[in-house]
Amino acid sequence: MSFNEVIGQEEVRERLLQITSEGRLPHAIMLCGPQGVGKKALAVSFACHLLDNGTAPSKAMLGKLEHPDLHFTYPTIKLPSMGADHKPTSDDFAREWHELLMGAGPYFTMDEWMTAMGGENQQAVITAGESESLLRKLSLKSSQGGYKVSVVWLPERMNIECANKLLKLIEEPPQQTVFIMVCEEPDKLLETIRSRVQRIDVKPLPSETIAQALAERRGVSPEAAHRISRLAGGSWLRALQELQVGTENEQFLDLYMSLMRLAYQRKIRDLRKWSEVMAAFGREKQRRFLGYFLRMTRECFMYNFHQHDLVYMSEQEEQFATKFAPFVNEANILGLYDLANLAIRDIGQNANAKIVFFDFALRIIMLLLQK
C-alpha cells in the first residue's frame, strides 16, 4: 500500500518522510485527528514505506499486506464461541481484518469493522491479551533484517490492563521497533502513553481536496462533488457515505425529526417507543446517532444567523431546519450539547440504553421550552 492511496494530507506525508530521511524517526508516533481524514491510510502507507527494502519479495508481501514484520492491533469483541477465560486478540480476527483492509481499503468505519467481526451489539476493546501477544511478536528478530512495525488502530479503546502493559513496551521497545498509533480521542489515553509518543495532528481535509478526489476517483460531477464535499466536513468517509443511496444519515435525520416533533408535542408514550427503537441499535450506532444529533443541532443553531456559508446541511436537512431552527437558540444550545454528551458517556459505560434514551428524550421536552 502506497501513499498514493491517501486522500490529500501531503503535509503530514512529507513530515513523515522527512523525519525518516533525516534519521530522526521516533520509536512511537501517534497520528491524531477526527474520523475519516486519512490517519489509518497514512499509518499503513508509512508502515509499508519503512518495511520496503526495494526487493521484489518485499514489495509483493507489502502489496498484499502480508509482510511478517508488519503487525496490526485493533479493537476486538468476544464471540460466544470463545472460552470464558479467553482474552480476544487481533489474531482472532486477522482474516476479517485483512479482507476488509484489502477490500474496502484503509478508509472504513468502526461499524464496518464490527460487521466484519460479526458483532453489532458489543463494544470493541483492545484487551490485555493483545498486549501479551504483541510483546511475543515484537520480541522476535526482524525476519527481513529491518524494522518491525506495529500499527495500533484506536489505542484509546485499550482497557487499563492493556494500556499499562503497552506503556512498558513503549518505554522499553524491542530493537528496531516502530509503533504507529491511529487515535481519534487522545484524551482517553493514559497521560504516560501520550507523553512517550510523538504526536502528529492530521487535520480535516479541505473541501476542494474532497471534491477533486470525488471527481477523479468516483467519477462524480463537479456540481455534486462540490455539494458533497461541503457536507463531508473534512471527512472522506462521510463523503463516501453521502454517495450511497439510503445512507445512515437519512435514517438519523428521520429519528432526529421524530424526536424533536414528539418532544415539542410532549407525546410521552411515543417518545418511549422512540427510545425503544434507539435501544435496539448496537452501541456503536447509538453513539453515531448522538454524534449526528450534535451536528444537526449545531446546524440548526447556525441556520438562525442566516449565514449560508456557515451551514452544512443536505437539502432534506435544510427543509426541516427552516421551521425547526428557531427552537434551537441561545437559551438551550448548551443544554442540548451537554445532554447529548452525557448520553454518549452513558452509552460508552454500557448503561441501559432504553433508560438512557428515554431520559434523553424527556429532558429535550424541557429544553425546547426555553426561549
N, C-alpha and C positions, 0 to 999 in steps of 0.2 A: 504494500500500500504506500503510495507516494503522496507528497504534499499537493499534487495536482488534484486530489480528491477533496481537498479542503476548500470550502467556500470562503473567499476573502481571507482575512486575518494575516495579510502579508507582513505586518509589523511584528507580530508575535513569531511568525515563522523565521524571519530574518534574525530576530533576537536569539532564538534557539540555535540557529546555525552559527551565529557569531560566537556565542559562549563556547560552542564546541570547537570551532576552528582556532580559537584563542587559548584553548586548554584550560578554560575556566568552568568546565562542566561540574555542577554540584552533584552530590550523590542522591539528592532528593529535590524534586521540582513539584510544585503544586499549581496546576492551571485552574484558576478560579473564574467563574462567570455564570450568568444565567443559562437556563436550558436552551439548547438549540443553536448556540453561537459558534460551535465547532471545536469545543475543548477535547472531546473524545477523538475526533478526526485528527486534531493536531498531535495528541498524545500517541496515537497508533502510528501515524506517519513519522513522527520524530523517533519513536522506538525502532521502526524499520530502518531509518537513516543511520542510527547508531549501530545496528547489527549488520548492516550491509558491508561486507568486506570486498565487494567487487567481483566475486566469483559467481559463475553460473549456478552452482548448487545453492549458494546463499540467496541469490535473487529468486530462485524458484521456490525456496522454502518461505521467503518473506511474501512472495506473491500470493501464496495460499495461507499466509499467517500460521504456518506450522513450524516455525523456527524453534529448535529446542531450548534456546536461551531467551525466548520471549514468553513471559508469564502474565496471565491476566487474573486479576482479583475483582470480584463484583458481588453485589448483594444476592443472596440466595434465600430459598424458603425450605421448610421441612415438609417433605412429602409423606403421606400416610404409610408408604412402603418402607420408610426409613425406621430403623430401630429407635427405641426410646432414648438410648444414650448417645445416639449418633449426632455429631455436630456437623451440619451441612457445610461443604466446601465448594469452591469453584469447580473442582474436578468432577463433582456430582452432576454438573450441568455443562461440562465442557463441549459436548456435541451440540447442544442447543445454542450455546453462545457463539460457537464457530459458524454455525449455519446462519444465524441472524446477522452476524458481523459481515460475512461474505455475501449474504443475500441482500439485506437492506443497506449495507454499507455502514459507516461509522455514525450515521445520523439516525438514531432510533430512541424511543422514549422508554421510560420505566414500565409503562403499561404494555408496550410491545414485548419487553423482556419478561414481564410477569406472565403474559400469554404463552410465550415460548416455553417457560418453565412449567406451565400447567397449574398455576395458582393465581387466582384473582382476588380472593378474599383474605389473603395474608399480607403481612408487611415484610418486605425483603430486607434482610440484615446481613452483615458480614460477621461471622461467628469467630470464636477463639480457635475453632478447628481450622479455619482458614489461615490464621497467622502461624499455627504449628506446621501446616502443610507448606506454606511459603518459606518458612525457615529451612525445612528439609531440602526444598528445591534449590534455594539460593546458596546453600552450604556446599553444593556440588561445584566442581570446576566447570568453567565455561566449555561447552562442547566444541566451540569454534575458535577458542583462544582469544575472544574479545570480551565485550560487555555481556552482562546478564541484566536484562531489563524487566522490571516489574511494573506493569500498568495497573493502577488501582482506580477503578471507577466508583465514584461516590463514597470516599472514605468516611464521610460523616455518618454513614449507616453502620459503622462498626459498633458492636456492643463494647462495653467498657473493658471487658477482659481482653478482647481482641485488640483494642486500641492500646492498652498498656504493653501487650506483647509486641505489637508493631513498633511502638516507640523504642523499645530496646533494639529492634532490628535497625531502625533508622539511626540510633545513636552509635551503634557499632556495626555498620553494614559489612556484609561479606565483600571480599575483594572484587573490584571491577563491577560492582552492582549499582544500578541506577534505578531509583524509584520515580515514576511519573504518576502523580495523583491528579484525578479529574474531579473537581469539587464544585458543588453548587451552593453549599451552605457552610462555609469555613468556620463560622462562629460556633457550630455544633461540634467541632473537633477539639480535642484536648489542646490547651494552650501550649503544652510542652511539645506537641507534634508540630503545631503551627510555627513555633519558634525555631524548629530544626529543618525546615524546608525553605527553599527559595520560591516565594510566591510570584506568579506571573498572572496578572489580570487579563482576561480575554473579554473584550468589550462587545456589546451588541453590534450586529452587522449594520452598516449604513443601508438605507432603503435602496439606494442606487445599486449597491452590490447585489442585493437580493433580486432586484428587478432584472439585472443583467444575467444572473445565474438562471432565473426562471426562463428567460428568453432563450439562452444558449443551451441549457441542459434539459429543459422541459418543453421547449417549443411554444411557450406562452406568448400571446400577442402583447405588444408594448402597452396597450391600454390596460389589459387585465393584469399584467406584471406590475404596473405602477400601483394599481389598487391593492393588490395582494401584498406588495412589499410594504405599504404603509400599515396594513393591518397586522403584519407579521411582528412588528415591534422589535426588530433586530434579530429575530429567531428564524433560522432556515427551517427548523422543524415545523414551526407554526405556518410558515409559508406553504409547506408541503401539505399540511392539514387543510388549509384553505382551498387547495386544488381539488380535494376529494369531494365527491357528491355525498350528501348526508353526513357531514362531519359531526364530530362530537360537539363542536361549538354550537351547532344548530340545536342539538338536544339540550345543551346547557342554557341556551337562550330561552327555550320553552320552559325549562324548570325555573329560571330566573323570573320570567314574566309571570308564571303561575304563582310563585312565592310572593311577589310584590303585590299582585292583584288580590290574592286571598288575604294577605296581611292587611292591606288597606281596607278591605271589606270586613275584616275581623271574623272570618269564617274558620273558627277554631277546629271544627270537625274535619273540614277539608285540608287544613294545614297539617293535621295529624296524619292524614292519608299521604300528603306530600312528603312528610318526614319518613314514612314507611317506604316510599319509593326510593328516597335517598339512601336509606339504611340497607336496601337490597344491593346497592352497588358495592364493589370492592373498595378497600380502604384507599388505594391509590387514586381511584376515580373520584371518590368523595373529596380527597384533597385537591384534585384538579378542578372540581366544580367550585370549591371555595376560592381557589385562585381566580377562576373566571368571575365569580361574584365580586371579588375585589376590583378586577379590571373593569367590569361593566359599571360598577358603582362609581368608579373614578371617571369613566367616560361620561356618565350622566351628569356628574357634578360639573365637569368641564364644559359640557354642552350648554349649560346655563349662561356661560360667558360669551356665547355666540362668536367664538374664535375657532373657525373650522380647521385651521392648521393645527390646533391642539387636540382635536378629536380624532380618534382612530376606531371607527365602528364600521361594521358591514351595513349594507343597505337595510337589512331586516332589523338590525340592532338600532339603527338610527330612527326607523319608523316607530319603534316602541319608545325611544327616548324623547321624541317630540312631545309626547304627552306626559311621560313619567318623570322626566328630568327635574322639573320644579320641586318634586318631593325629596330630592337629594340636595341638601343645602348646607349652609354653614352650621346650622344647629345640630345636624345629625351625622355629617360625613365622618367625623372622627369616631363617633359611637358605632357606626356601621363597620368601619375598619377594625376597631377593637373587637367587636363581636365576631367577625369572620376569623380574625387571627386567633381568638380564643378557641373557636371551633376547630381550627387547624391543629392547634396544640392538643386538644382533647382527642381528636381522631388519631393523632400520632401516638398518643398514650393508650390506645386501644379502649377508650371509653365506649359505653354502649351507644352505638350510632343513632338508634331510634330516639333515645333521650336527648342526645346532643342536638340533632336536627330539629326536634320538636321545640326544645328550649330556644334554639336559634330563631325559629320562625315566630314564636311568641314574642320574643324581645324586639323583633323587627316591627311588630304592631306599634309598640310604644315609641320607637324611634321615628317612624313615619309620621307620628302625630306632632313631632317637634318642628316648629317653624321659626 
